[in-house]
Amino acid sequence: DDELQTDGNRSGHFQNGELGLAPTNEAVIRIIAAQLAEIGDQFDKEIHGRVVNDLVQHFCNEHLSREEIILHMSRVVRELTRSIPSDMEQEKAMLVLAMVLTKKIMNTVPSLLHRVFNTALNYMNQQFHNYIVEMVSA
């Protein structure tokens, strides 16, 4: 029920007219968000435009289902993980790459915002849900 926003803030939900937040450590969430953003900045430089353009073409193809796009995105993330030298956990690298690719696609074609965001969110929930929960609770 508690959501991590892209800026590192948690969203809240109204309960009895008041904004209610789940009891978590805000400082921990902000530290994790800052670390992921720093890693993302490093990876951002390594991702070539053709990779982004290829993903944009998949998102623009309305004949492809969300599942087909998720499969393609998963393949691209795995390939990029192998090509970017990193001594960090593979799941963390893949999560950050997925977020960076999502940002790059939306910056390239802002009109795809809704489709890209929903697809990327589903991809990350499918692939990294347990990892994110462990990272926040650690």
C-alpha positions in Angstrom: 0.0 0.0 0.0 3.0 2.3 0.5 4.5 3.5 -2.8 8.0 4.8 -3.5 7.8 7.8 -5.8 10.5 8.6 -8.4 11.7 11.5 -6.3 12.2 9.3 -3.3 9.1 10.5 -1.5 6.4 8.1 -0.3 2.8 8.7 -1.4 0.2 8.8 1.2 -3.5 7.8 1.3 -6.3 9.7 2.9 -7.8 7.9 5.9 -10.7 9.6 7.8 -9.9 12.8 6.1 -6.2 12.8 7.1 -3.2 11.9 5.1 -2.0 8.5 6.5 1.5 7.1 5.9 2.6 3.6 6.7 5.2 3.5 9.5 8.5 3.3 7.6 11.8 5.0 8.1 11.8 8.1 5.8 15.5 8.5 6.1 16.2 5.0 4.9 14.0 5.4 1.9 15.7 8.7 1.0 19.1 7.1 1.3 18.1 4.2 -0.9 16.6 6.6 -3.5 19.8 8.8 -3.5 22.0 5.7 -4.0 19.9 4.5 -6.9 19.9 7.9 -8.5 23.7 8.1 -8.2 24.0 4.7 -9.8 21.5 5.7 -12.5 23.5 8.8 -13.4 26.6 6.6 -13.9 24.6 4.1 -16.1 22.9 6.9 -18.0 26.2 7.7 -19.8 26.7 4.1 -20.9 23.3 3.6 -22.6 23.5 4.3 -26.4 20.8 6.1 -28.2 20.0 3.2 -30.5 19.1 1.0 -27.5 16.6 3.7 -26.4 15.3 4.2 -30.0 14.7 0.5 -30.3 12.7 0.4 -27.2 10.8 3.5 -28.3 9.8 1.7 -31.5 8.4 -1.2 -29.4 6.4 1.2 -27.3 5.1 3.0 -30.4 4.0 -0.3 -31.9 0.4 -0.5 -30.7 0.1 -4.1 -32.0 2.5 -5.3 -29.3 0.9 -6.2 -26.0 2.3 -5.0 -22.7 3.7 -8.5 -22.0 5.6 -8.5 -25.3 7.1 -5.1 -24.5 8.0 -6.2 -21.0 9.8 -9.3 -22.5 11.7 -7.0 -24.9 12.6 -4.6 -22.1 13.7 -7.5 -19.9 16.0 -8.7 -22.7 17.5 -5.2 -23.2 18.1 -4.8 -19.4 19.8 -8.2 -19.3 22.0 -7.3 -22.3 22.9 -4.0 -20.8 23.7 -5.6 -17.4 26.3 -7.8 -19.1 27.8 -4.9 -21.1 28.1 -2.4 -18.2 31.0 -3.3 -15.8 29.7 -3.3 -12.4 30.7 -4.9 -9.1 27.2 -4.4 -7.6 24.4 -6.9 -7.2 22.9 -7.9 -10.5 19.4 -7.2 -9.3 20.3 -3.7 -8.2 22.0 -3.0 -11.6 19.0 -4.4 -13.5 16.5 -2.3 -11.4 18.5 0.9 -12.0 18.9 0.1 -15.7 15.2 -0.4 -16.0 14.6 3.0 -14.3 17.2 4.8 -16.5 15.7 3.3 -19.7 12.3 4.3 -18.6 13.4 7.9 -18.1 15.3 8.0 -21.4 12.3 6.7 -23.3 9.9 9.2 -21.7 12.4 12.0 -22.4 12.7 10.9 -26.0 9.0 10.6 -26.7 6.9 12.3 -23.9 3.7 11.3 -25.5 4.4 7.7 -24.5 4.5 8.7 -20.8 1.5 6.7 -19.7 2.3 3.5 -21.6 6.0 3.5 -20.7 5.4 4.3 -17.1 2.7 1.6 -16.6 4.8 -1.0 -18.5 8.0 -0.2 -16.6 6.1 -0.3 -13.3 4.6 -3.7 -14.2 8.1 -5.0 -15.2 9.7 -3.8 -12.0 6.9 -5.3 -9.9 7.2 -8.6 -11.7 11.0 -8.8 -11.6 12.1 -6.8 -8.6 9.3 -6.7 -6.0 11.0 -8.9 -3.5 14.3 -7.3 -4.0 12.8 -3.8 -3.4 11.0 -5.0 -0.3 14.2 -6.6 1.1 16.2 -3.4 0.3 13.8 -1.2 2.1 13.5 -3.5 5.1 17.2 -4.1 5.5 
